[in-house]
Amino acid sequence: MSDCTIEGKATTSKADEWAERIAAQQRSGMSVKQFCKDHSLTEYSFYAWRKRLLKKEPVRFALVDRRAGHHEPPTEAALELVLATGERLRIGAAVNAAVLRTVLDVLRG
């Protein structure tokens, strides 16, 4: 998903806007019905975009090198999850919200 610039003004794509709306609904704790009502959205559009974004976003994983002695400086993470196994998942500030939701859903599963 890329941003585009029109006459010097940055705009976001519809997909980015809907990804943010969907993330905001999840953060709000409100039902989809109430969230859509409060934000003048149709439930049909909300569910259609949620389905489209889930299909569109592939889950991307990074290869983990577990060789002894191979150490790279840690990257700056906006968020770090520590799993029950002791493994750490570092999440950068620029992560795509839809991809992060998909990864978290997989971890919860």
Backbone as JSON, one array per atom type, in Angstrom:
{
  "sequence": "MSDCTIEGKATTSKADEWAERIAAQQRSGMSVKQFCKDHSLTEYSFYAWRKRLLKKEPVRFALVDRRAGHHEPPTEAALELVLATGERLRIGAAVNAAVLRTVLDVLRG",
  "N": [[0.84, -1.16, 0.0], [0.71, 2.05, -0.96], [1.55, 5.48, -0.47], [0.39, 8.44, -2.06], [1.2, 11.47, -3.75], [-0.42, 14.48, -4.27], [-0.33, 17.47, -5.79], [1.56, 18.36, -3.88], [0.42, 17.55, -1.5], [0.15, 14.99, 0.77], [-1.62, 11.98, 0.45], [-3.56, 9.19, 1.52], [-4.18, 5.83, 0.5], [-7.38, 4.32, -0.25], [-7.49, 1.76, 0.79], [-5.61, 1.92, 2.86], [-6.9, 3.78, 4.48], [-9.19, 2.32, 5.21], [-8.0, 0.18, 6.51], [-7.0, 1.47, 8.75], [-9.41, 2.35, 9.88], [-10.59, -0.1, 10.54], [-8.74, -1.09, 12.36], [-9.04, 0.89, 14.31], [-11.64, 0.38, 15.16], [-11.27, -2.12, 16.36], [-9.53, -1.44, 18.44], [-11.21, 0.2, 19.89], [-13.08, -1.32, 21.25], [-15.75, -1.33, 20.81], [-18.77, -2.65, 19.33], [-19.0, -3.72, 15.91], [-21.26, -2.77, 14.67], [-22.04, -0.55, 16.31], [-19.72, 1.04, 16.12], [-19.68, 1.61, 13.36], [-22.06, 3.06, 13.14], [-21.46, 5.28, 14.76], [-19.45, 6.43, 13.25], [-20.51, 7.04, 10.83], [-20.55, 4.99, 8.84], [-21.25, 2.23, 6.66], [-22.22, -1.01, 7.68], [-21.98, -3.03, 5.84], [-19.98, -2.08, 4.08], [-17.85, -1.93, 5.89], [-17.43, -4.68, 6.66], [-16.95, -5.75, 4.11], [-14.57, -4.44, 3.33], [-12.9, -5.29, 5.39], [-12.76, -8.03, 4.89], [-11.61, -7.96, 2.31], [-9.1, -6.78, 2.86], [-7.96, -8.66, 4.56], [-7.62, -10.8, 2.81], [-5.93, -9.64, 0.96], [-3.51, -8.94, 2.22], [-0.56, -10.54, 2.52], [0.92, -12.8, 4.84], [3.88, -11.96, 6.27], [7.0, -13.2, 7.11], [10.02, -13.06, 8.92], [13.21, -14.47, 8.36], [14.88, -16.31, 10.82], [17.98, -16.38, 12.19], [19.63, -18.75, 13.93], [22.18, -19.4, 14.55], [24.97, -19.92, 16.66], [26.93, -17.31, 18.0], [26.34, -15.5, 16.04], [25.47, -12.38, 16.02], [23.51, -9.56, 15.72], [23.18, -6.04, 15.96], [20.52, -5.0, 18.1], [17.36, -4.05, 16.73], [15.55, -0.98, 16.78], [12.56, -1.13, 18.45], [9.1, -0.51, 18.48], [7.35, -1.9, 19.94], [7.49, -4.78, 21.96], [6.88, -8.16, 22.14], [6.82, -10.76, 24.45], [6.9, -14.1, 24.23], [5.36, -17.06, 25.63], [7.21, -19.05, 25.41], [9.55, -17.78, 25.76], [10.68, -16.57, 23.63], [11.13, -13.58, 21.72], [9.26, -11.08, 20.11], [9.83, -8.5, 18.13], [8.42, -5.49, 17.2], [8.3, -3.1, 14.81], [7.78, 0.47, 14.54], [6.72, 1.18, 12.08], [5.15, -0.87, 11.14], [2.69, -2.54, 9.18], [-0.68, -2.28, 9.96], [-2.69, -4.17, 9.33], [-1.21, -6.45, 8.69], [0.05, -6.91, 11.14], [-2.2, -7.48, 12.74], [-2.99, -9.9, 11.56], [-0.78, -11.56, 12.12], [-0.9, -11.56, 14.93], [-3.38, -12.8, 15.28], [-2.74, -15.35, 14.34], [-0.87, -16.14, 16.25], [-2.49, -16.23, 18.49], [-4.14, -18.31, 17.83]],
  "CA": [[0.0, 0.0, 0.0], [1.6, 3.19, -1.07], [0.98, 6.81, -0.4], [0.62, 9.2, -3.28], [1.24, 12.91, -3.51], [-1.15, 15.27, -5.26], [-0.07, 18.9, -5.59], [2.31, 18.58, -2.65], [-0.31, 17.11, -0.32], [0.18, 13.53, 0.87], [-2.89, 11.34, 0.69], [-3.42, 7.76, 1.68], [-5.1, 5.07, -0.34], [-8.61, 3.86, 0.39], [-7.17, 0.56, 1.56], [-4.96, 2.37, 4.1], [-7.94, 4.41, 5.31], [-10.03, 1.28, 5.77], [-7.19, -0.59, 7.47], [-6.98, 2.27, 9.98], [-10.76, 2.31, 10.47], [-10.78, -1.43, 11.11], [-7.88, -1.14, 13.55], [-9.65, 1.77, 15.32], [-12.79, -0.34, 15.73], [-10.77, -3.16, 17.25], [-9.0, -0.78, 19.64], [-12.29, 0.88, 20.61], [-13.87, -2.24, 22.06], [-17.15, -1.24, 20.4], [-19.21, -3.58, 18.3], [-18.89, -3.17, 14.55], [-22.5, -2.02, 14.42], [-21.98, 0.75, 16.99], [-18.62, 1.8, 15.54], [-20.12, 2.11, 12.05], [-23.07, 4.09, 13.38], [-20.79, 6.48, 15.28], [-18.55, 7.01, 12.25], [-21.27, 7.17, 9.58], [-20.12, 3.97, 7.89], [-22.19, 1.12, 6.56], [-21.65, -2.29, 8.13], [-21.63, -3.78, 4.64], [-18.66, -1.61, 3.63], [-16.86, -2.32, 6.9], [-17.13, -6.1, 6.53], [-16.37, -6.0, 2.79], [-13.17, -4.0, 3.36], [-12.14, -6.17, 6.3], [-12.52, -9.27, 4.16], [-10.68, -7.66, 1.23], [-7.78, -6.53, 3.41], [-7.41, -9.91, 5.07], [-7.19, -11.59, 1.66], [-4.89, -8.93, 0.23], [-2.26, -8.85, 2.95], [0.11, -11.81, 2.81], [1.65, -12.81, 6.1], [5.31, -11.92, 5.98], [7.81, -13.61, 8.23], [11.45, -12.88, 8.75], [14.02, -15.64, 8.69], [15.61, -16.15, 12.07], [19.25, -17.09, 12.18], [19.89, -19.19, 15.3], [23.56, -19.85, 14.7], [25.69, -19.35, 17.79], [27.96, -16.35, 17.63], [25.83, -14.56, 15.05], [24.71, -11.37, 16.74], [23.38, -8.27, 15.07], [22.66, -5.08, 16.94], [19.06, -5.02, 18.12], [16.7, -2.94, 16.04], [14.64, -0.21, 17.64], [11.21, -1.65, 18.33], [8.06, 0.27, 19.14], [6.66, -2.84, 20.81], [8.15, -6.09, 22.04], [6.06, -9.19, 22.76], [7.58, -11.88, 24.95], [6.03, -15.26, 24.16], [5.48, -17.99, 26.75], [8.42, -19.85, 25.18], [10.7, -16.93, 26.02], [11.07, -15.89, 22.41], [10.69, -12.19, 21.67], [8.81, -10.58, 18.81], [10.0, -7.05, 18.11], [7.55, -4.91, 16.19], [8.7, -1.73, 14.5], [6.72, 1.49, 14.51], [6.17, 1.32, 10.73], [4.49, -2.11, 10.73], [1.35, -2.43, 8.61], [-1.64, -2.7, 10.97], [-3.39, -5.39, 8.9], [-0.26, -7.56, 8.82], [0.22, -7.16, 12.57], [-3.41, -8.17, 13.21], [-2.94, -11.27, 11.06], [0.23, -12.27, 12.91], [-1.43, -11.75, 16.29], [-4.43, -13.82, 15.19], [-2.06, -16.64, 14.2], [-0.28, -16.46, 17.55], [-3.57, -16.56, 19.43], [-4.8, -19.52, 17.36]],
  "C": [[0.88, 1.23, 0.0], [0.84, 4.48, -0.93], [1.22, 7.49, -1.73], [0.58, 10.67, -2.93], [0.53, 13.62, -4.64], [-0.95, 16.73, -4.89], [0.56, 19.17, -4.23], [1.61, 18.12, -1.39], [-0.36, 15.58, -0.3], [-1.23, 13.02, 1.17], [-2.65, 9.85, 0.86], [-4.45, 7.07, 0.82], [-6.34, 4.69, 0.45], [-8.34, 2.65, 1.27], [-6.51, 0.94, 2.89], [-5.99, 2.99, 5.05], [-8.81, 3.34, 5.97], [-9.26, 0.42, 6.77], [-7.14, 0.16, 8.8], [-8.34, 2.27, 10.66], [-10.99, 0.98, 11.18], [-9.95, -1.58, 12.39], [-8.49, -0.28, 14.67], [-10.85, 1.09, 15.96], [-12.31, -1.4, 16.71], [-10.23, -2.56, 18.55], [-10.11, -0.21, 20.52], [-13.05, -0.05, 21.57], [-15.36, -2.2, 21.74], [-17.49, -2.35, 19.42], [-19.05, -2.9, 16.94], [-20.11, -2.3, 14.26], [-22.44, -0.63, 15.05], [-20.89, 1.63, 16.4], [-19.04, 2.41, 14.2], [-21.15, 3.22, 12.21], [-22.4, 5.39, 13.82], [-19.92, 7.18, 14.25], [-19.19, 7.15, 10.87], [-20.76, 6.25, 8.48], [-21.2, 2.92, 7.78], [-21.48, -0.15, 7.02], [-21.2, -3.11, 6.92], [-20.24, -3.39, 4.16], [-17.56, -2.05, 4.6], [-16.45, -3.78, 6.71], [-16.49, -6.43, 5.17], [-14.9, -5.6, 2.76], [-12.33, -4.88, 4.27], [-11.79, -7.48, 5.59], [-11.48, -9.06, 3.06], [-9.26, -7.49, 1.77], [-7.15, -7.8, 3.98], [-6.91, -10.8, 3.94], [-5.98, -10.97, 0.98], [-3.53, -9.0, 0.91], [-1.65, -10.23, 3.2], [0.81, -11.69, 4.16], [3.12, -12.89, 5.75], [6.08, -12.28, 7.24], [9.27, -13.36, 7.91], [12.16, -14.18, 9.09], [14.8, -15.34, 9.96], [16.86, -17.01, 12.0], [19.6, -17.45, 13.62], [21.31, -19.7, 15.49], [24.22, -19.15, 15.88], [26.74, -18.39, 17.27], [27.51, -15.33, 16.61], [24.94, -13.56, 15.77], [24.7, -10.08, 15.93], [22.87, -7.3, 16.12], [21.14, -5.09, 16.92], [18.48, -3.81, 17.4], [15.77, -2.25, 17.02], [13.23, -0.7, 17.4], [10.24, -0.75, 19.08], [7.35, -0.59, 20.17], [7.41, -4.15, 20.82], [7.22, -7.04, 22.78], [6.98, -10.31, 23.22], [6.62, -13.06, 25.01], [6.28, -16.17, 25.36], [6.74, -18.84, 26.63], [9.7, -19.08, 25.48], [11.2, -16.21, 24.79], [10.45, -14.5, 22.39], [10.33, -11.81, 20.24], [8.9, -9.07, 18.89], [9.24, -6.47, 16.93], [7.91, -3.45, 16.01], [7.51, -0.8, 14.4], [6.04, 1.57, 13.15], [5.43, 0.07, 10.25], [3.09, -1.81, 10.2], [0.35, -3.02, 9.6], [-2.34, -4.0, 10.58], [-2.48, -6.6, 9.03], [-0.07, -7.91, 10.28], [-0.99, -7.89, 13.13], [-3.4, -9.63, 12.79], [-1.95, -12.1, 11.86], [-0.29, -12.54, 14.32], [-2.54, -12.8, 16.3], [-3.82, -15.22, 15.09], [-1.47, -17.06, 15.54], [-1.33, -16.85, 18.57], [-4.18, -17.92, 19.12], [-4.28, -20.75, 17.95]]
}
